[in-house]
Amino acid sequence: MPRPCYVYILTVQSGCYYVGLTNNIARRWHEHLGRKRGARFTREYHVTRLVYLVLLPDRRVAGVHERSLKRRTRASKLAAIRAMNPQLDDLSVTFGWRKPPASRKGTPPSREA
């Protein structure tokens, strides 16, 4: 029986995107945040938000989608993110895995383009 998998995109402090795939998104999110068990890239550059998430029927289909996202330009990744998350909300807050950040006056907006 095939297990569904998620393809996701995280933003990191440098403004880059990290594309990944997992069969347990909540566990993987917490691994990325823990900075000890997440990918080396996210340990180094510190995850800020989960901005893209799609559930696919199995690992093979998810792998094809993940690879296609990884090959895209930054602008094309942003277009895919905006297609499913127009406001660029932090989906980890939406799903209740994380508290919303306290708003700080004078903080510059994050780099999204």
N, C-alpha and C positions, 0 to 999 in steps of 0.2 A: 504494500500500500504506500503510494507516494506521500511524503510529508510536505505540506506547504512551507514556503520560505518567503522571507521578507527581503527586499532590496531597500536600502536606506541611504540617505545622504546626511552627513553631519557637517556643520561648520566648525572651524577651529579658530583660535584667537588671531592667527595671521590673516584670516579672511579666506583661506583655501577651503575646498570641499574635500571630504573623505567619503568615498562610496564603498559600501560593504553589503554583505549578505549574511543572513542567519535564519535559523528556524525558531529562535526564541528572542524576539526583539527586546523585551524588558530585561532579560538577563544580559544580553549583549550591551545594551545601553549602560547598565550599571558597571559592566566591565570597563567600558571606555571611560566612564567617569572616575572609576577607582584608580586609574593611571598605572595600575600594576599588571592587569591582565588584558587590557585593550591592545590594539595594534600599536606597534612602535611609533608610527606617525602620530597617532592621537595622544600617546603618552608624552611625546616631545612637544607637540603644538597645542595641547589642551583643548578639548572639546568645549564648544560653547552652546550649540543647539542642534536638535534633530529637526531637519526642515523638510525631508522627503521620506515617504514610506509607502511601499506598495507590496501587497501580498500576492504571491504567484503560486500556481498549483504544485510545483515541485522544484527540487534543487537544480535540475537541468535547465528548466525555463528561466529560473531566477539567475542562474549563472550567465546565460546568454544576455539577459537584460542588464546585469551588473557590468559585464564587459562592454556592452554598447554604451552605457553611461560613462564608464571610465575613459573611453576613447573620445568623448565629446569635448568640445571647447568649453571654456568657463561660461561663455554667454549661452551656449546651448544647454548646459547643465542648469543654469539659472532659469531658462525658459521652461525646462521640464519641472523644476521646483515650483515655479509660479503657476504652472498648469494644474498642479494638484494642491498647492498651498499658496494662493494668491497674496495673502498678507504676510507671508514668510514667518508665520507663527512658529514658536518652539513647540513641536508636537509632544515632547516629553512633558511639558506643562499641561497640554491638552489631555493627555492620557493619565495625568496624576502621578507621574514618576518623579516629578520635581516641582518645587514651589516656584511661582513666578518671581523673577528677580525684582528687587526693590528698584523703583525708578529713581534715577539720580539726575538732578538738574545739571545742565552744563556738560553732560556726557555726550561726546560726539556720536552720531549714528554709526552703526557697523557698516563696513564696506560690503556691498552686495553686488556690485556690477563687475 
